[in-house]
Amino acid sequence: MSERKYEEAVFIGRFQPFHDGHLHVITEALKIADNITLIIGSTDQPATSKNPMSFQQRVKLIEAGLPTEFMSRVFCEAQVDYPYNEGLWISQIVEGVSYRTIAKNICLVGYEKDDSSYYIKKFPMWPLEVIPAVRELDATKIRSQLYQIMRTQSEHNKEIIWGKMALDMPSGTLFHLRRMLRESSVSISKSRWEQALTAYEYDLKYKLSWEKAPFAPVFVTGDAVCVSGDKVLLIKRGQEPGEGLWAIPGGFIDQGETIRECIIRELMEETKIKVPKKVLNGSMRTVATFDSPNRSSRGRCITHAGLIVLDDEEALPKVKAADDAAEAWWHPISSISRRRMFEDHYHILSDMLKLN
């Protein structure tokens, strides 16, 4: 019989990437719990500057950084995001932990770093064990250092940056991360790291253009969830951000127009849909607001999605990509891919079309 206080500890994070702060929490948790489950969030989605690595890549970095004696006591579980359905996110985490272990004596571990740590108080069924940080570590800063390594041609400068990162990461994790970047640089197809770097450089340039604004800008957009029968109208983005990803037709509101007008205009501009504007407007069932503070890497961006339901006819309205869209097509609702959707567009569809 174990003398530890708990049978299982639960640690929630994105681990982008795994660093010494994460290892400290795991080390302290295993002093009070027999095992620990790492809930690895933001999985099954395209690469972004904030989430460059897949679930599998993060697991490898975690395993590479763990002391050998921890290996049999640390378990990793994938968790997708639900920015507009917190209840579902919480229930999936609880169910996932319950499925993995028969332990009844479970605690949640973590540290209250900033507002992003609010979630640790969302699990009243588990006692919270707050583990104070030994020192402040910032995953955003570490990711920026990684992008600097990818951007520079100087091997000397790369080694300087790697040296700085060695102060913040387990040596095994750092070694595996270096190998991961080397392998991605010789990959025939565009790797997640390259996609993330492209997004990072775009975000930097975009934010720089607003640097002299007297206050942080808040952007307003309109998106069209246009449905006919069992299909929804999607586009493939033709440029950054999110070039090549699937998206809902939409864009920024113009001066002097309403949200509904923005939604209809963007739908017609990007898809050239062969349906009169009057019919589209009359077919708009509802407009919903989607305002997750982190929904866009460009900054604070609030969108309003209009659900447009067209008559279910055998012949779908003709569409043709235009403006910012590279392609436009009617896609079966039942086979929408979360991992190919831009920003939170999958979650918008999920909410408005009741996919979950």
C-alpha positions as CSV (number, residue, x, y, z in Angstrom):
1,M,0.0,0.0,0.0
2,S,1.4,3.4,-1.0
3,E,1.9,6.0,1.6
4,R,1.4,8.9,-0.8
5,K,-1.5,11.2,-0.3
6,Y,-3.1,10.5,-3.7
7,E,-3.3,7.6,-6.2
8,E,-3.4,9.9,-9.2
9,A,-2.5,13.5,-10.1
10,V,-3.7,15.4,-13.1
11,F,-1.7,18.1,-14.8
12,I,-3.3,20.1,-17.7
13,G,-1.3,22.1,-20.2
14,R,-0.3,22.5,-23.8
15,F,3.4,21.8,-23.2
16,Q,4.5,23.9,-26.3
17,P,7.2,23.0,-25.5
18,F,7.9,21.0,-22.4
19,H,10.3,22.9,-20.1
20,D,11.8,22.9,-16.6
21,G,8.7,24.4,-15.1
22,H,6.6,21.5,-16.3
23,L,9.2,19.0,-15.0
24,H,9.2,20.7,-11.6
25,V,5.4,20.3,-11.3
26,I,5.7,16.6,-12.3
27,T,8.5,16.0,-9.8
28,E,6.6,17.6,-6.9
29,A,3.3,15.8,-7.9
30,L,5.0,12.4,-7.9
31,K,6.0,13.0,-4.2
32,I,2.3,13.1,-3.3
33,A,0.7,10.9,-5.9
34,D,1.5,7.4,-7.2
35,N,1.1,8.4,-10.9
36,I,0.4,11.5,-12.9
37,T,-1.7,12.0,-16.1
38,L,-0.7,14.9,-18.3
39,I,-3.7,16.3,-20.2
40,I,-2.1,17.7,-23.4
41,G,-4.4,20.3,-24.8
42,S,-4.9,21.9,-28.2
43,T,-4.5,18.6,-30.1
44,D,-5.8,17.6,-33.5
45,Q,-5.5,21.1,-35.0
46,P,-3.3,22.8,-37.7
47,A,0.1,24.2,-36.8
48,T,0.1,27.8,-35.6
49,S,2.7,30.1,-34.0
50,K,1.2,29.2,-30.6
51,N,0.8,25.5,-31.3
52,P,3.7,24.3,-33.6
53,M,3.8,20.7,-32.4
54,S,1.4,17.8,-32.8
55,F,0.4,15.7,-29.8
56,Q,2.8,13.0,-30.7
57,Q,5.7,15.4,-31.0
58,R,5.0,16.8,-27.6
59,V,4.8,13.4,-26.0
60,K,8.2,12.5,-27.4
61,L,9.7,15.8,-26.0
62,I,8.1,15.0,-22.6
63,E,9.4,11.4,-22.5
64,A,12.8,12.6,-23.6
65,G,13.0,15.0,-20.6
66,L,11.7,12.7,-17.9
67,P,14.1,11.0,-15.4
68,T,14.1,7.2,-16.1
69,E,12.5,6.5,-12.7
70,F,9.4,8.6,-13.7
71,M,8.7,6.8,-17.0
72,S,6.4,4.2,-15.6
73,R,4.4,6.7,-13.6
74,V,3.7,9.4,-16.2
75,F,0.9,9.1,-18.7
76,C,-0.1,11.4,-21.5
77,E,-3.7,11.9,-22.8
78,A,-4.7,14.0,-25.8
79,Q,-7.4,16.7,-25.4
80,V,-9.0,18.8,-28.0
81,D,-10.1,22.4,-27.4
82,Y,-13.7,23.5,-27.0
83,P,-13.5,27.4,-26.7
84,Y,-17.3,27.7,-26.8
85,N,-18.2,24.6,-24.8
86,E,-16.3,24.6,-21.5
87,G,-18.6,22.0,-20.0
88,L,-17.8,19.5,-22.7
89,W,-14.1,20.2,-22.3
90,I,-14.2,19.6,-18.6
91,S,-16.4,16.4,-18.9
92,Q,-14.0,14.9,-21.5
93,I,-11.0,15.5,-19.3
94,V,-12.8,13.9,-16.3
95,E,-14.0,10.9,-18.4
96,G,-10.5,10.5,-20.0
97,V,-8.9,10.3,-16.6
98,S,-11.6,7.9,-15.3
99,Y,-11.1,5.7,-18.3
100,R,-7.3,5.5,-17.9
101,T,-7.2,4.7,-14.2
102,I,-9.4,3.1,-11.6
103,A,-8.0,5.4,-9.0
104,K,-10.6,7.1,-6.8
105,N,-8.2,9.4,-4.9
106,I,-7.3,12.0,-7.5
107,C,-5.9,15.5,-7.3
108,L,-5.3,18.3,-9.8
109,V,-1.9,19.9,-9.8
110,G,-0.6,23.1,-11.3
111,Y,0.4,26.7,-10.6
112,E,-1.5,30.0,-11.0
113,K,0.7,31.7,-13.5
114,D,-1.7,34.2,-15.0
115,D,-5.2,34.5,-16.4
116,S,-4.6,31.5,-18.7
117,S,-4.5,29.3,-15.6
118,Y,-8.1,30.0,-14.7
119,Y,-9.1,26.4,-15.6
120,I,-7.4,24.8,-12.6
121,K,-10.4,26.0,-10.5
122,K,-12.9,24.3,-12.9
123,F,-12.6,20.8,-11.4
124,P,-14.2,20.9,-7.9
125,M,-14.4,17.1,-7.9
126,W,-10.6,17.0,-7.5
127,P,-8.7,18.7,-4.7
128,L,-6.3,21.3,-6.0
129,E,-2.6,21.0,-5.1
130,V,-0.9,24.3,-6.0
131,I,2.8,23.8,-6.7
132,P,4.7,27.1,-6.5
133,A,7.0,27.7,-9.4
134,V,10.7,27.7,-8.6
135,R,11.2,30.5,-11.2
136,E,9.2,32.1,-13.9
137,L,9.4,30.3,-17.3
138,D,7.6,31.5,-20.4
139,A,6.8,29.0,-23.1
140,T,6.0,31.9,-25.5
141,K,9.6,33.2,-25.0
142,I,11.0,29.7,-25.7
143,R,8.9,29.4,-28.9
144,S,10.2,32.8,-30.0
145,Q,13.7,31.5,-29.5
146,L,13.0,28.4,-31.6
147,Y,11.6,30.6,-34.4
148,Q,14.7,32.8,-34.2
149,I,16.8,29.6,-34.7
150,M,14.8,28.7,-37.8
151,R,15.1,32.3,-39.2
152,T,18.8,32.8,-38.8
153,Q,21.4,31.4,-41.2
154,S,24.3,31.9,-38.8
155,E,25.3,28.6,-37.0
156,H,27.1,30.7,-34.4
157,N,23.9,32.6,-33.5
158,K,21.9,29.4,-33.5
159,E,24.2,27.9,-30.9
160,I,24.0,31.0,-28.7
161,I,20.2,30.7,-28.7
162,W,20.3,26.9,-28.0
163,G,22.6,27.7,-25.1
164,K,20.0,30.1,-23.6
165,M,17.3,27.5,-24.1
166,A,19.4,24.9,-22.2
167,L,18.8,27.0,-19.1
168,D,15.1,26.4,-19.3
169,M,14.6,22.9,-20.6
170,P,15.5,19.3,-19.6
171,S,18.6,18.2,-21.5
172,G,16.9,15.2,-23.0
173,T,14.0,17.5,-24.3
174,L,16.5,19.9,-25.8
175,F,18.4,17.2,-27.5
176,H,15.3,15.7,-29.0
177,L,14.0,19.2,-30.0
178,R,17.2,19.9,-31.9
179,R,16.9,16.6,-33.8
180,M,13.2,17.3,-34.5
181,L,14.1,20.6,-36.1
182,R,16.9,19.1,-38.2
183,E,14.6,16.4,-39.5
184,S,11.9,19.0,-40.4
185,S,14.4,21.0,-42.3
186,V,15.1,18.2,-44.7
187,S,11.5,17.1,-45.0
188,I,10.1,17.0,-48.6
189,S,6.7,18.2,-47.5
190,K,6.1,21.4,-45.5
191,S,6.5,20.5,-41.8
192,R,4.4,21.7,-39.0
193,W,7.4,23.7,-37.8
194,E,7.6,25.5,-41.2
195,Q,3.9,26.2,-41.1
196,A,4.2,27.6,-37.6
197,L,7.2,29.8,-38.6
198,T,5.2,31.2,-41.5
199,A,2.4,32.0,-39.1
200,Y,4.8,33.5,-36.6
201,E,6.4,35.8,-39.2
202,Y,3.0,36.9,-40.5
203,D,1.8,37.6,-36.9
204,L,4.9,39.7,-36.2
205,K,4.4,41.8,-39.3
206,Y,0.7,42.2,-38.7
207,K,1.1,43.4,-35.1
208,L,3.9,45.7,-36.2
209,S,1.5,47.5,-38.5
210,W,-0.7,48.4,-35.4
211,E,2.2,49.1,-33.1
212,K,1.7,52.9,-33.2
213,A,-2.1,52.7,-32.5
214,P,-3.1,54.6,-29.4
215,F,-4.7,51.5,-28.0
216,A,-4.8,47.8,-28.7
217,P,-7.1,47.3,-31.7
218,V,-10.2,45.2,-31.6
219,F,-11.2,43.7,-35.0
220,V,-14.8,42.8,-36.0
221,T,-15.5,40.2,-38.7
222,G,-18.5,38.5,-40.2
223,D,-18.6,34.8,-41.3
224,A,-21.2,32.9,-43.3
225,V,-22.2,29.4,-42.3
226,C,-24.1,28.6,-45.5
227,V,-25.9,25.3,-45.6
228,S,-27.8,23.4,-48.2
229,G,-29.1,20.0,-47.3
230,D,-26.3,18.0,-45.7
231,K,-23.5,20.2,-47.0
232,V,-21.9,23.4,-45.9
233,L,-20.0,25.9,-48.1
234,L,-16.3,26.1,-47.3
235,I,-13.3,27.9,-48.9
236,K,-9.6,27.2,-48.9
237,R,-7.7,30.2,-47.8
238,G,-5.5,31.6,-50.5
239,Q,-3.1,33.6,-48.4
240,E,-1.8,34.1,-44.8
241,P,-2.9,33.8,-42.2
242,G,-3.9,30.1,-42.6
243,E,-3.0,29.7,-46.3
244,G,-4.3,26.4,-47.5
245,L,-6.6,25.8,-44.6
246,W,-10.3,25.3,-44.8
247,A,-12.4,28.2,-43.6
248,I,-15.9,29.6,-43.4
249,P,-16.3,32.5,-46.0
250,G,-15.9,35.8,-44.2
251,G,-13.9,38.9,-43.5
252,F,-13.6,42.3,-41.8
253,I,-16.6,44.6,-41.6
254,D,-16.6,47.7,-43.7
255,Q,-17.3,51.2,-42.4
256,G,-21.0,51.9,-42.8
257,E,-22.3,48.4,-43.0
258,T,-24.2,46.1,-40.5
259,I,-23.0,42.7,-39.4
260,R,-25.6,41.0,-41.6
261,E,-24.5,43.1,-44.6
262,C,-20.9,42.1,-43.9
263,I,-21.8,38.4,-43.7
264,I,-23.7,38.5,-47.0
265,R,-21.1,40.6,-48.8
266,E,-18.2,38.4,-47.8
267,L,-20.0,35.3,-48.8
268,M,-20.8,36.6,-52.2
269,E,-17.3,38.1,-52.7
270,E,-15.4,34.9,-51.8
271,T,-17.6,32.3,-53.3
272,K,-19.6,34.0,-56.1
273,I,-22.5,31.9,-55.0
274,K,-25.3,31.9,-57.6
275,V,-28.0,32.9,-55.2
276,P,-29.6,36.4,-55.2
277,K,-28.6,38.7,-52.2
278,K,-32.3,39.0,-51.3
279,V,-32.6,35.2,-51.0
280,L,-29.4,34.9,-48.9
281,N,-30.6,37.6,-46.6
282,G,-34.0,36.0,-46.2
283,S,-32.4,32.6,-45.5
284,M,-30.3,33.9,-42.6
285,R,-31.8,32.1,-39.6
286,T,-29.6,33.5,-36.8
287,V,-26.4,35.4,-36.0
288,A,-24.1,34.3,-33.2
289,T,-21.1,36.0,-31.6
290,F,-17.8,34.1,-31.2
291,D,-15.4,36.1,-29.0
292,S,-12.8,33.8,-27.4
293,P,-10.0,36.2,-26.6
294,N,-7.4,33.8,-28.1
295,R,-9.4,32.9,-31.2
296,S,-7.0,34.7,-33.5
297,S,-3.2,35.0,-33.3
298,R,-3.4,38.4,-35.0
299,G,-4.9,40.0,-31.9
300,R,-8.4,40.6,-30.4
301,C,-10.8,39.6,-33.1
302,I,-14.6,39.2,-32.5
303,T,-16.6,37.5,-35.2
304,H,-20.3,37.2,-35.9
305,A,-21.4,34.1,-37.8
306,G,-24.7,34.0,-39.7
307,L,-26.4,30.7,-40.3
308,I,-27.8,30.7,-43.8
309,V,-30.0,27.7,-44.6
310,L,-30.9,27.4,-48.3
311,D,-33.7,25.2,-49.7
312,D,-32.6,21.6,-49.9
313,E,-32.6,21.0,-53.7
314,E,-30.9,18.3,-55.8
315,A,-28.7,20.9,-57.6
316,L,-26.5,22.8,-55.2
317,P,-26.0,26.5,-56.0
318,K,-22.9,27.0,-58.2
319,V,-19.9,28.6,-56.4
320,K,-16.5,29.8,-57.6
321,A,-13.5,30.9,-55.5
322,A,-12.7,34.6,-55.6
323,D,-11.1,37.4,-53.6
324,D,-9.1,35.8,-50.7
325,A,-10.3,32.3,-51.4
326,A,-8.2,29.8,-53.4
327,E,-11.1,27.2,-53.7
328,A,-14.8,27.1,-52.8
329,W,-16.9,24.0,-52.5
330,W,-19.9,22.3,-50.8
331,H,-18.5,20.0,-48.2
332,P,-20.4,17.2,-46.4
333,I,-21.1,18.3,-42.9
334,S,-20.5,14.8,-41.6
335,S,-16.9,14.7,-42.7
336,I,-15.5,18.2,-41.7
337,S,-11.9,17.8,-40.5
338,R,-11.0,19.6,-37.3
339,R,-7.3,19.5,-38.1
340,R,-7.7,21.3,-41.4
341,M,-9.8,24.2,-40.2
342,F,-8.6,27.8,-39.8
343,E,-8.5,29.3,-36.3
344,D,-11.8,28.5,-34.4
345,H,-13.9,27.9,-37.6
346,Y,-14.4,24.2,-36.7
347,H,-15.8,25.3,-33.3
348,I,-18.0,27.8,-35.0
349,L,-19.4,25.1,-37.2
350,S,-19.7,22.7,-34.3
351,D,-21.7,25.2,-32.3
352,M,-24.0,26.4,-35.1
353,L,-24.5,23.0,-36.7
354,K,-24.5,21.0,-33.5
355,L,-21.7,18.7,-34.5
356,N,-20.9,17.5,-30.9
